[in-house]
Amino acid sequence: MTPMSDVMVLLLTFFMLTATFVKEEPVKINTPGSVSEVKIPSNNLLTIYVERNGKVFMSMDSPQTMENLAREMIAEGKLNLNAQELEAFKQVPMFGTPLNTINGWLQSDDRNGILTKDPSAGIPCDSVSDELRIWVSAARKANGDKMGLAIKADRRTSYKVIKNVMNSLRDIDENRYNLITSLKGVEE
Amino acid sequence: MAKKGGSKQKKMNARVDFTPMVDMIMLLVTFFMLCTTLLKPQTMQISMPSDKDDIKDEQRSQAKASESITILIAGEERLFYFRGKPEEAAQNLKETQYGKDGIRKVLMEMNVAALAKVEQLKKEFETRDINEESKKEYNDRLSEIRSGKGTPTVIIKAADEATFENLIQVLDEMNICSIGKYVIDKFADSDKALLEPKGVKFAQN
């Protein structure tokens, strides 16, 4: 018995240390399966989420990079956050409201609820107002050339929205990015 | 009186029962195992052509008519393709489906030479040690084959009605069929007109 429990404890510590828990995402996104086996870069990554109904959200991987992004946005005069709101912004798992409502969103208690339920949530990304472009170029400025870019979209999202996102990225010369998928075998 | 308790010390059983602890650990191990392996996201790297039109036109003119194929992704899981020039699209247009018997067969047929080379390359590297250097060489040679002479050029056009999954499925086929030259292009009105006789419905806008 003792050798077995020894091994067990070892295994347990191994799995505990290697475990990387995915941040709780307020919006459920089912990624499509693909045979591609490229791993995603783990740090300094900007993820653009596209939810099933076409709402666009964004997140950075760490509070530090989130802060850089917020400070850059404030420096450009696009955002106006007080210290408390900045602190809240650093900690959110993902954000995505039009720029003019972001202060109200940061002060509210039910941030995730607003993202999922409010029909006006989501970063505007069409020909009328393209705030995604502002966010991504600010993130690029704030976090440098090494910053990776990934799009995580739901499998049932209409291509119309994806096209808008891709066009916005193309407009600001972001031509290399990753599409996040889940692994699937090749059917022979 | 004082000696009464001292000599009557209880004999403790030195063996402690570990079973509940092992049970717990087993449970935890399973929990962590499932958590770590299931939540590793995969990605697919793509580079889009930049917006500068001169580059685009150059690439387009490079593609020979016999080596180019246009894939049209429509809504409702429908998929069309035509080979050759866009001017002759109407007579070459064919409907197909996703998966190995559909679009993959078509692409494989167009890319036989490169696929054979890839197989050969895989065999060659099977016996070699895996290290950074050989990996790099393998990838370099793979991408050389993929974009080499005689490989098809694929133009992917997706309608607004298509889903993200459809696009990924098509991009996947590029990977499987070892096609290095592909672009995602705009779905133009002429493509719409091409598909409408086939009973594909488009939203008005």
Interface residues (C-beta under 8 A of the other chain):
Chain A: M1 T2 M4 S5 M8 V9 L11 L12 F15 M16 T18 A19 T20 F21 V22 T31 P32 G33 S34 V35 S36 E37 V38 K39 I40 V50 A150 K152 A153 D154 R155 R156 T157 S158 Y159 K160 I162 K163 M166 L169 R170 D171 D173 N175 R176 Y177 N178 L179 I180 T181 S182 L183 V186 E187 E188
Chain B: F18 T19 M21 V22 I25 M26 L28 V29 F32 M33 C35 T36 L39 K40 P41 Q42 T43 M44 Q45 I46 S47 M48 P49 S50 D51 I73 G99 K100 A158 A159 D160 E161 A162 T163 F164 E165 N166 L167 I168 Q169 L171 D172 N175 I176 I184
